[in-house]
Amino acid sequence: MRTRGTLRLATRGSTLARRQAALVKEALEEHRYEVELVTVETTGDDIQDELIHRLGKTGAFVRELDERVLEGDLDGAIHSMKDMPTEQPDELVTAAVPERGSPGDVLVTPDGSTLEELPDGATVGTSSLRRRAQLLAERPDLTVEPVRGNVDTRLEKLLAPALQEEHETRSEADKERKANVGDEEFEPAYDRTVDEWFDDLSELEKQALGREIETNYDALVLAEAGLERSGLRYAVDYQSLPTQSFVPAPGQGALAVTGVDGETAGEIQNAIDHPRSRVETTVERTLLAELGGGCIAPIGIYAILQGEYVHTRVSVFDRDGEESVTATRDLPVDHHAEAAREFATDLADRGAAELIEEARDDAGAGTSVSEDDQPEGK
């Protein structure tokens, strides 16, 4: 079959980033494009031992990809939308927003516990200021600790303590079993040996078993889309968190293809742009840009297209979830961007601006301010 031509698109090199890029590649191939994915290393990928706020600018996982596009080396770049800065060079456009994945967050636990069932003082891992504030707003007793790494690395850190404890217990039981060989009255603690138990573990669990433990996490909060796209949705127990109280990050679950404004960008848009997802994420990112929070404040924004209106919920918190400005509004779809700007002005007047300014002061004092110290695409 004759193709329309070859598109060379940039992607980060992490497993999840490449999985997400593959979704875009497949969608374009259905429209008879040949697609070559080009891996580009970013500043955020290079600096693994620094929190992202120390890199000095939003977009540490984005800029290098877009620079290759602007230089004419590549036709476009594939991003997790929530990692993208709200300000872009004039000649760069969001060529396409494919159909959005799950926008919300999930609570992952070793045993399937809900947020309400976690013990008092439980340790929950997240490096997101937004998630930290939302967790503490719901459960002020929780201890929220940062956690870094790819999705699989974070899950290994969660699973490691319980698995290693069980491995030790089973190993002791095996020693007791061997010491009582021939004793007909002896009843082993386990039906299977430790080796048989190990063989039945998943690859994720086996990796967790060998991981050094730095923090004992009782739970993690992750983006549901990242869990799904990493192929680990069925490997762990999790609960979806309600978007009413855990309002997602702007653009969470959505991908974006950026390109230079022109014919190629227009072709990509015609091929794979999802109008509903574009409207919803435009509202979210417009609000974020107008509020000026960027990556410095705990801000959740979630928009859903419902008929002639875009139902939009915004929550802005202080760092510890003690103060917040929360509001919902139905924005007319026929001028959704303008309506989003007006909504942002009203929120700022209601106190959101003060909370964001406090967050900016904290950022200047060296406080962690990243929405995620590893992005959705990591």
Phi, psi and omega per residue, in radians:
M1 nan 2.339 3.139
R2 -1.238 2.420 -3.140
T3 -1.762 2.899 3.117
R4 -1.412 -0.254 -3.101
G5 2.412 3.103 -3.104
T6 -1.865 2.336 3.057
L7 -1.960 2.266 3.089
R8 -1.833 2.010 -3.030
L9 -2.089 2.378 -3.127
A10 -1.443 2.528 3.028
T11 -2.537 2.679 2.948
R12 -1.251 2.894 -2.984
G13 -1.656 -0.050 -3.132
S14 -1.154 2.791 -3.116
T15 -1.017 -0.804 -3.107
L16 -1.184 -0.709 3.119
A17 -1.050 -0.711 -3.133
R18 -1.259 -0.569 3.051
R19 -1.116 -0.725 3.139
Q20 -1.201 -0.694 3.097
A21 -1.096 -0.610 3.137
A22 -1.119 -0.570 3.092
L23 -1.112 -0.736 3.105
V24 -1.163 -0.750 3.128
K25 -1.009 -0.818 -3.125
E26 -1.099 -0.714 -3.133
A27 -1.116 -0.718 3.123
L28 -1.218 -0.628 3.128
E29 -1.142 -0.514 3.071
E30 -1.143 -0.358 3.087
H31 -1.792 0.402 2.992
R32 1.211 0.479 2.974
Y33 -1.680 2.510 2.896
E34 -1.570 2.363 -3.053
V35 -2.210 2.253 3.025
E36 -1.940 2.143 3.101
L37 -1.597 2.219 -3.104
V38 -1.991 2.085 -3.121
T39 -1.380 2.245 3.127
V40 -2.140 2.225 3.106
E41 -1.415 2.437 -3.090
T42 -2.021 2.899 3.102
T43 -0.996 -0.765 -3.132
G44 -1.093 -0.587 3.113
D45 -1.235 -0.623 -3.073
D46 -1.222 -0.676 -3.019
I47 -1.720 1.547 -3.043
Q48 -1.489 -0.314 -3.060
D49 -1.828 0.301 3.127
E50 -2.129 2.458 2.957
L51 -1.218 2.570 -2.973
I52 -1.084 -0.518 -3.122
H53 -1.104 -0.405 -3.136
R54 -1.346 -0.178 3.104
L55 -1.300 -0.258 2.940
G56 1.628 -0.086 -3.086
K57 -2.852 2.449 3.039
T58 -1.059 2.481 3.076
G59 1.738 0.399 -3.119
A60 -1.083 -0.408 -3.135
F61 -1.773 0.173 -2.997
V62 -2.181 -0.732 -2.900
R63 -0.988 -0.809 -3.070
E64 -1.096 -0.596 3.103
L65 -1.125 -0.820 -3.114
D66 -1.185 -0.555 3.102
E67 -1.085 -0.679 3.101
R68 -1.113 -0.603 3.107
V69 -1.217 -0.813 -3.126
L70 -1.120 -0.537 3.112
E71 -1.337 -0.141 3.112
G72 1.536 0.094 3.138
D73 -1.261 -0.573 -3.034
L74 -2.324 2.763 -3.100
D75 -1.453 -0.391 -3.103
G76 -3.018 3.045 3.113
A77 -2.391 2.518 -3.103
I78 -1.879 2.193 -3.086
H79 -2.255 2.709 2.772
S80 -1.307 2.174 -2.994
M81 -1.067 -0.607 -3.066
K82 -1.224 -0.239 3.087
D83 -1.501 -0.160 -3.020
M84 -1.458 2.379 3.007
P85 -1.149 2.646 -3.120
T86 -1.308 -0.356 3.110
E87 -1.736 2.298 3.131
Q88 -2.259 2.716 3.026
P89 -0.996 2.569 -3.059
D90 -1.002 -0.621 -3.062
E91 -1.426 -0.098 -3.122
L92 -1.751 2.355 3.121
V93 -2.224 2.777 2.954
T94 -1.460 1.719 -3.037
A95 -1.151 -0.671 -3.097
A96 -2.663 2.521 2.955
V97 -2.088 1.724 3.109
P98 -1.105 2.951 -3.111
E99 -0.973 2.286 -3.037
R100 -1.209 2.532 3.009
G101 -1.506 -2.903 3.138
S102 -1.053 2.208 -3.050
P103 -1.525 -0.282 -2.938
G104 -1.571 -3.089 3.103
D105 -1.819 2.791 3.055
V106 -2.271 2.624 3.008
L107 -1.752 2.088 -3.132
V108 -1.863 2.249 3.119
T109 -2.310 2.763 3.115
P110 -1.141 -0.441 -3.013
D111 -2.150 0.169 3.110
G112 1.458 0.228 3.137
S113 -1.107 2.590 3.033
T114 -1.512 3.008 3.114
L115 -1.054 -0.698 -3.129
E116 -1.185 -0.489 -3.075
E117 -1.502 -0.168 3.105
L118 -1.081 2.466 -3.129
P119 -1.168 2.787 3.090
D120 -0.984 2.343 3.113
G121 1.324 0.195 -3.121
A122 -1.000 2.604 -3.134
T123 -1.696 2.104 -3.129
V124 -2.014 2.318 -3.093
G125 -1.680 2.201 2.963
T126 -2.897 2.532 3.055
S127 -1.879 0.317 3.138
S128 -1.720 2.200 3.060
L129 -1.088 -0.676 3.136
R130 -1.059 -0.900 -3.109
R131 -1.122 -0.665 3.115
R132 -1.041 -0.852 -3.125
A133 -1.103 -0.724 -3.123
Q134 -1.166 -0.703 3.091
L135 -1.066 -0.815 -3.093
L136 -1.232 -0.492 3.059
A137 -1.141 -0.633 3.136
E138 -1.457 -0.691 -3.067
R139 -2.393 1.490 -3.098
P140 -1.090 -0.307 -3.115
D141 -1.364 -0.244 -3.055
L142 -1.189 2.659 2.969
T143 -1.814 2.046 -3.094
V144 -1.832 2.100 -3.078
E145 -2.086 2.555 3.100
P146 -1.178 2.641 3.064
V147 -2.504 2.295 -3.088
R148 -1.997 2.898 3.025
G149 2.036 2.990 3.026
N150 -1.093 2.965 3.135
V151 -1.004 -0.801 -3.113
D152 -1.159 -0.640 3.115
T153 -1.103 -0.754 3.132
R154 -1.102 -0.728 -3.139
L155 -1.152 -0.657 3.075
E156 -1.059 -0.726 3.126
K157 -1.092 -0.627 3.112
L158 -1.203 -0.787 -3.024
L159 -1.390 -0.379 -2.975
A160 -0.992 -0.879 -3.045
P161 -1.007 -0.866 -3.099
A162 -1.145 -0.709 -3.140
L163 -1.154 -0.727 -3.132
Q164 -1.190 -0.617 3.072
E165 -1.143 -0.732 3.118
E166 -1.168 -0.663 3.118
H167 -1.071 -0.732 3.136
E168 -1.141 -0.737 3.139
T169 -1.113 -0.743 3.136
R170 -1.197 -0.614 3.111
S171 -1.117 -0.725 3.087
E172 -1.127 -0.668 3.119
A173 -1.143 -0.629 3.102
D174 -1.129 -0.697 3.116
K175 -1.100 -0.716 3.118
E176 -1.165 -0.654 3.117
R177 -1.069 -0.803 -3.116
K178 -1.163 -0.597 -3.132
A179 -1.245 -0.326 -3.085
N180 -1.987 0.388 3.085
V181 -1.029 2.270 3.134
G182 1.657 -0.226 3.112
D183 -1.491 1.846 -3.047
E184 -1.186 -0.397 -3.118
E185 -1.505 -0.175 -3.108
F186 -1.288 2.305 3.096
E187 -1.995 1.955 -3.108
P188 -1.145 2.622 -3.121
A189 -1.201 -0.477 -3.112
Y190 -2.287 2.581 3.122
D191 -1.271 -0.523 -3.077
R192 -1.959 2.681 3.068
T193 -1.301 2.927 3.139
V194 -1.133 -0.581 3.110
D195 -1.184 -0.706 3.109
E196 -1.144 -0.693 3.081
W197 -1.084 -0.777 -3.121
F198 -1.085 -0.720 -3.104
D199 -1.094 -0.442 -3.116
D200 -1.536 -0.108 3.137
L201 -1.248 2.661 3.029
S202 -1.280 2.909 3.121
E203 -1.089 -0.664 3.103
L204 -1.057 -0.773 -3.137
E205 -1.169 -0.666 3.100
K206 -1.110 -0.704 3.095
Q207 -1.150 -0.675 3.135
A208 -1.127 -0.610 -3.106
L209 -1.079 -0.517 -3.123
G210 -1.709 0.119 -3.069
R211 -1.517 2.427 3.062
E212 -1.272 2.348 -3.074
I213 -1.642 2.139 3.057
E214 -1.853 -0.666 3.130
T215 -2.370 2.347 3.066
N216 -1.528 1.777 3.124
Y217 -1.557 2.376 3.016
D218 -1.551 -0.375 -3.116
A219 -2.858 2.827 3.006
L220 -2.244 2.684 2.952
V221 -2.031 2.187 -3.089
L222 -2.318 2.832 2.993
A223 -1.256 2.289 -3.129
E224 -1.083 -0.643 3.142
A225 -1.093 -0.692 3.120
G226 -1.139 -0.673 3.108
L227 -1.134 -0.744 -3.140
E228 -1.142 -0.865 -3.037
R229 -1.263 -0.348 3.082
S230 -1.394 -0.127 -3.134
G231 1.387 0.300 -3.043
L232 -1.955 0.179 -3.088
R233 -1.018 -0.631 -3.085
Y234 -1.703 0.099 -3.113
A235 -1.624 -0.197 -3.076
V236 -2.434 2.874 3.055
D237 -1.626 2.285 3.140
Y238 -2.593 2.818 3.068
Q239 -2.195 2.329 3.061
S240 -1.254 2.337 3.132
L241 -1.583 2.435 -3.066
P242 -1.146 2.324 -3.116
T243 -1.249 -0.223 3.092
Q244 -1.207 -0.729 -3.133
S245 -1.742 -0.557 3.062
F246 -1.860 1.236 -3.098
V247 -1.115 2.204 -3.045
P248 -1.147 2.893 3.009
A249 -1.193 2.572 3.093
P250 -0.969 2.214 3.115
G251 1.419 0.038 -3.101
Q252 -1.074 2.369 -3.124
G253 1.552 -0.199 -3.106
A254 -1.769 2.576 3.000
L255 -1.856 2.781 3.105
A256 -2.465 2.451 3.026
V257 -1.922 2.024 3.104
T258 -1.674 2.683 3.125
G259 -2.841 2.920 3.068
V260 -1.251 2.366 -3.134
D261 -1.005 2.099 -3.109
G262 2.866 -2.848 -3.020
E263 -1.088 -0.794 -3.095
T264 -1.111 -0.756 3.107
A265 -1.059 -0.690 3.106
G266 -1.119 -0.679 3.116
E267 -1.143 -0.731 3.120
I268 -1.091 -0.726 3.121
Q269 -1.091 -0.799 -3.139
N270 -1.083 -0.547 -3.064
A271 -1.391 -0.810 -2.922
I272 -2.289 0.036 3.132
D273 -1.180 2.403 3.123
H274 -1.907 1.844 -2.980
P275 -0.947 -0.753 -3.125
R276 -1.093 -0.801 -3.136
S277 -1.112 -0.635 3.119
R278 -1.154 -0.764 3.129
V279 -1.061 -0.849 -3.083
E280 -1.085 -0.804 -3.108
T281 -1.282 -0.500 3.048
T282 -1.096 -0.761 3.087
V283 -1.042 -0.825 -3.079
E284 -1.108 -0.800 -3.085
R285 -1.297 -0.531 3.064
T286 -1.142 -0.772 3.082
L287 -1.053 -0.777 3.138
L288 -1.072 -0.770 -3.139
A289 -1.114 -0.731 -3.113
E290 -1.234 -0.649 3.101
L291 -1.225 -0.454 3.095
G292 1.342 0.338 -3.097
G293 -1.320 -0.592 -3.103
G294 0.884 -2.262 3.113
C295 -1.799 0.272 -3.004
I296 -1.731 -0.164 -3.038
A297 -2.308 2.658 3.063
P298 -1.293 1.609 -3.082
I299 -2.159 2.265 2.991
G300 -2.040 2.354 3.124
I301 -2.459 2.208 -3.094
Y302 -2.434 2.156 -3.111
A303 -2.087 2.418 3.100
I304 -2.279 2.171 3.104
L305 -1.293 2.134 3.139
Q306 -2.306 1.649 -3.134
G307 1.145 -2.105 -3.094
E308 -1.566 0.058 -3.088
Y309 -2.274 2.744 3.031
V310 -1.950 1.829 -3.139
H311 -1.266 2.126 -2.983
T312 -2.235 2.278 3.102
R313 -2.079 2.337 -3.141
V314 -2.257 2.384 2.991
S315 -2.353 2.253 3.076
V316 -2.107 2.189 -3.058
F317 -2.023 2.849 2.823
D318 -1.454 3.058 -3.000
R319 -1.030 -0.641 -3.032
D320 -1.746 0.174 3.085
G321 1.236 0.271 -3.105
E322 -1.497 -0.558 3.105
E323 -2.116 2.570 3.141
S324 -2.750 2.732 2.944
V325 -2.120 2.033 -3.079
T326 -2.231 2.386 -3.138
A327 -2.724 2.720 3.010
T328 -2.203 2.671 3.108
R329 -2.756 2.498 3.033
D330 -1.631 2.008 -3.079
L331 -1.737 2.291 3.127
P332 -1.046 2.263 -3.054
V333 -1.191 -0.455 -3.073
D334 -1.287 -0.254 2.973
H335 -2.526 0.964 -3.002
H336 -1.148 -0.636 -3.123
A337 -1.175 -0.779 3.119
E338 -1.104 -0.735 3.131
A339 -1.128 -0.613 3.102
A340 -1.128 -0.686 3.112
R341 -1.118 -0.712 3.105
E342 -1.132 -0.710 3.101
F343 -1.059 -0.750 3.135
A344 -1.077 -0.704 3.117
T345 -1.074 -0.748 3.121
D346 -1.132 -0.711 3.123
L347 -1.117 -0.731 3.117
A348 -1.049 -0.739 -3.138
D349 -1.173 -0.460 -3.128
R350 -1.449 -0.028 3.098
G351 2.145 -0.141 3.139
A352 -1.097 -0.645 -3.127
A353 -1.079 -0.670 -3.139
E354 -1.164 -0.734 3.120
L355 -1.122 -0.702 3.130
I356 -1.169 -0.656 3.108
E357 -1.149 -0.678 3.069
E358 -1.070 -0.729 3.109
A359 -1.113 -0.664 3.122
R360 -1.119 -0.678 3.092
D361 -1.122 -0.720 3.090
D362 -1.078 -0.696 3.134
A363 -1.097 -0.694 3.119
G364 -1.154 -0.427 3.121
A365 -1.525 0.060 3.084
G366 1.604 0.241 3.114
T367 -1.338 2.491 3.134
S368 -1.046 2.312 -3.034
V369 -2.310 0.125 -3.046
S370 -1.330 2.544 3.017
E371 -1.117 -0.672 3.027
D372 -2.639 2.266 -3.122
D373 -1.350 -0.202 2.820
Q374 -2.180 2.308 -3.025
P375 -1.364 3.022 -3.115
E376 -0.969 -0.585 -3.116
G377 -1.470 0.168 -3.127
K378 -1.772 nan nan
